[in-house]
Amino acid sequence: MHKTVLAAMISVLLAGCSLPVALTPNSPTISERSAKSPDDYSDCVMSHWQKQHAQVDRKVISRGYEVRVSGSMTASDYLEVHRQGEGSLISFYEGAPWHRAAKRAVYECL
């Protein structure tokens, strides 16, 4: 019985170490507008993120792009870039608070 309880406790603790994609928070950590097009803005962020991470993926979504750090065991940083007028609406979801370089790139590319 002790082993079962211990195994259940370990499972609960490990589940809290990362967030699956389906649990992306409802509110972005950063929400900004950029005069850059979704192409130009996502290219800029990808360039910065690729200096820190081995794999950064970009996929087309409605009206723009989704950019994500991939292959990580922890929650990944996630960016949505939507066309808004002549520029872009930026929504950044912070996967882990210690990924300061990812957040800095979001602001630097504005």
C-alpha positions as CSV (number, residue, x, y, z in Angstrom):
1,M,0.0,0.0,0.0
2,H,2.8,2.4,0.8
3,K,4.3,1.9,-2.6
4,T,1.0,2.7,-4.3
5,V,0.6,5.9,-2.3
6,L,4.2,6.9,-2.9
7,A,3.9,6.2,-6.7
8,A,0.7,8.3,-6.8
9,M,2.4,11.2,-5.0
10,I,5.4,11.1,-7.4
11,S,3.1,11.1,-10.4
12,V,1.3,14.2,-9.1
13,L,4.6,16.0,-8.4
14,L,6.0,15.1,-11.8
15,A,2.8,16.2,-13.6
16,G,3.3,19.7,-12.2
17,C,6.8,20.0,-13.8
18,S,5.5,20.8,-17.3
19,L,2.4,22.0,-19.0
20,P,1.1,20.2,-22.0
21,V,0.2,22.3,-25.1
22,A,-3.5,21.9,-24.3
23,L,-3.0,23.7,-21.1
24,T,-1.6,26.9,-22.5
25,P,-2.8,29.7,-20.2
26,N,-5.8,31.8,-21.3
27,S,-4.0,35.1,-20.9
28,P,-0.7,35.9,-22.6
29,T,2.3,37.0,-20.5
30,I,2.9,39.7,-23.1
31,S,0.3,41.2,-25.5
32,E,1.7,43.9,-27.8
33,R,1.3,45.4,-31.3
34,S,4.0,45.7,-33.9
35,A,4.3,47.7,-37.1
36,K,6.1,44.7,-38.6
37,S,4.2,42.1,-40.7
38,P,3.6,38.7,-39.1
39,D,6.3,37.3,-41.5
40,D,8.9,39.9,-40.4
41,Y,8.1,39.8,-36.7
42,S,8.1,36.0,-36.5
43,D,11.4,35.8,-38.5
44,C,13.0,38.2,-36.0
45,V,11.8,36.2,-32.9
46,M,12.9,32.9,-34.5
47,S,16.3,34.3,-35.2
48,H,16.8,35.2,-31.5
49,W,15.2,32.0,-30.1
50,Q,17.4,29.8,-32.4
51,K,20.5,31.2,-30.7
52,Q,19.3,29.8,-27.4
53,H,17.4,26.6,-28.4
54,A,18.2,23.7,-30.7
55,Q,14.7,23.6,-32.3
56,V,12.3,26.4,-32.9
57,D,9.2,25.7,-35.0
58,R,6.9,28.0,-36.9
59,K,3.6,27.0,-38.4
60,V,0.9,28.9,-40.2
61,I,-2.3,29.6,-38.3
62,S,-5.2,31.8,-39.3
63,R,-4.0,35.3,-40.0
64,G,-0.4,34.7,-39.0
65,Y,2.0,32.3,-37.3
66,E,2.6,30.3,-34.2
67,V,6.2,30.1,-33.0
68,R,7.3,27.5,-30.4
69,V,10.4,26.1,-28.8
70,S,10.3,22.4,-29.4
71,G,11.8,19.3,-28.0
72,S,11.9,20.5,-24.4
73,M,11.0,18.5,-21.3
74,T,9.6,21.6,-19.7
75,A,6.8,23.8,-20.8
76,S,7.8,25.7,-23.9
77,D,7.6,29.3,-24.7
78,Y,4.8,30.0,-27.2
79,L,4.1,33.0,-29.5
80,E,1.2,33.8,-31.7
81,V,1.6,36.5,-34.3
82,H,-1.7,37.6,-36.0
83,R,-2.1,40.2,-38.8
84,Q,-3.7,43.3,-37.6
85,G,-4.1,46.1,-40.1
86,E,-0.6,46.8,-41.6
87,G,1.1,45.3,-38.6
88,S,0.8,42.4,-36.1
89,L,-0.8,41.6,-32.8
90,I,1.7,39.7,-30.6
91,S,0.7,37.2,-27.9
92,F,3.5,35.6,-25.9
93,Y,2.8,32.8,-23.4
94,E,5.8,32.2,-21.1
95,G,6.5,28.5,-20.6
96,A,9.0,29.0,-17.8
97,P,9.9,32.2,-16.0
98,W,13.6,31.6,-16.2
99,H,13.5,31.8,-20.1
100,R,14.3,35.6,-19.9
101,A,16.0,35.5,-23.3
102,A,12.8,34.4,-25.0
103,K,10.8,37.3,-23.4
104,R,13.6,39.8,-24.2
105,A,13.4,38.8,-27.9
106,V,9.7,39.4,-28.0
107,Y,10.3,43.0,-27.0
108,E,13.4,43.6,-29.0
109,C,11.6,42.5,-32.2
110,L,8.7,44.9,-31.8
